[in-house]
Amino acid sequence: MTTMDKIDHIAIPVTSDNLDGTVEFYLKNFKCSTIYRDNTWAFLRFGNIKLAFVVPEQHPPHIAFVSPRAEEFGELKLHRDGTRSIYIDDPSKNKIEIMAPYDDKSASDGNQE
């Protein structure tokens, strides 16, 4: 049986003045935990996926996939947490991130770009 690729996270846009309120809303209303948080984005872990809140001027809204074929999409960028990925557009111009496989437990608390 073929193993399916994994959706690592979804990054949705927020305004910089609304980031803290958005994070607090999710922490208060859902069982999740903060992986990383600064003034341009926040990363939350849920039971089945991670959710990022991004300020679009700093980080593009996107959906991130983990794929063993990531390098076929182009040169991967190394991030601070040791993950490697590339941003591309799908045919409808949606921004997607293709990530090389990584050990989620060893990645340093989500300090990705």
N, C-alpha and C positions, 0 to 999 in steps of 0.2 A: 504494500500500500504506500502511496506517495505521501510524504509529509507536507502539509500545507505551510505556506509562509505565515508568519505571525505579524499582526499589527502591534507595534510597540507602543505608540502613543498617538493621540490626536492633539493638535495645537490649535486652540481657538483664540480669536482676537479679543483683547480688552483694551481699554484706555488706561494710560499710566495712572490717572487719578482714581480709577475704579479697580485696580488690581487687588489691593488689600481687601476691599469689600467683597470682591468676587471669591477670593480664596477663603475668607472667613465664612461666606455663605455655604460653600461646599464642605468645609470642615465641620460646620455646625449641623448640616442637614444630611450628610452621608458618612458612612464609615469608610474613611480614607485617611491617608497620612501625607504629610509634606515631605517631599524628597529634597526639593531645593526651592529657594525663594530669594529674589532680589528686586530691584525697582523696575526691571524690564521684563521679567517673566517669572512664573512659578510652575512647579512640577508636582503633581499629586499622584500617589499610587492608590489604585483601586484593586479589588480582588482579581480582575481579569485584564486590566489595561492601565496605562498611565494617561493622565490628562495634563496638558500644558496650557497655561494662559500666557499669551504673548502680546507684547506691544508691537503692532505691525511695523513700525518704523525701525525696530531693532531685530525682530525675528519674524519670518513669514508664517502666517497661518498655514497649517499643512496636516497631512496624515503621514505617519512614519511606518514603513514596513521593514521587517528584517528578512533578508533574502541571501541565500548562499551565492546568488548570482550578482550581488551588488556591484562588483567591479565591472561587470559588463555594461553598466550604465554610464561609466566614466570614472575619472580619477576621484577617489574617496578622500574626504578631508578628515584629518585626525582631530578629535575633540579633546577637551581637557580631561574628560572622564575615561579616555581610552577607547571610546567607540569611534567607528569610522563610517562616514556616510556621504551621500551626494544628494543635492536637491535637484529635481527635474520637474517638468510640467507634464501632466497627462494630456491626451488629445483635446480635452475641454479646457485646458489652461489652468487646472487645479494644481497647486504646488504639492508635490509629494517628496518625502525623504526616503531614500533607499539606504538601509543600514546593513553593514556586514554583520554576520552573527557575532554575538558577544555573550559573556557570562553576566547576566543581569545582576547577580548577587555580588560580583566583584567590581562592577562599575561604581565609581565613587559618587554616591548620592546625587546623581543627576546633573552634575555641573557641565552639561552639554551646551554647545552654542547652537 
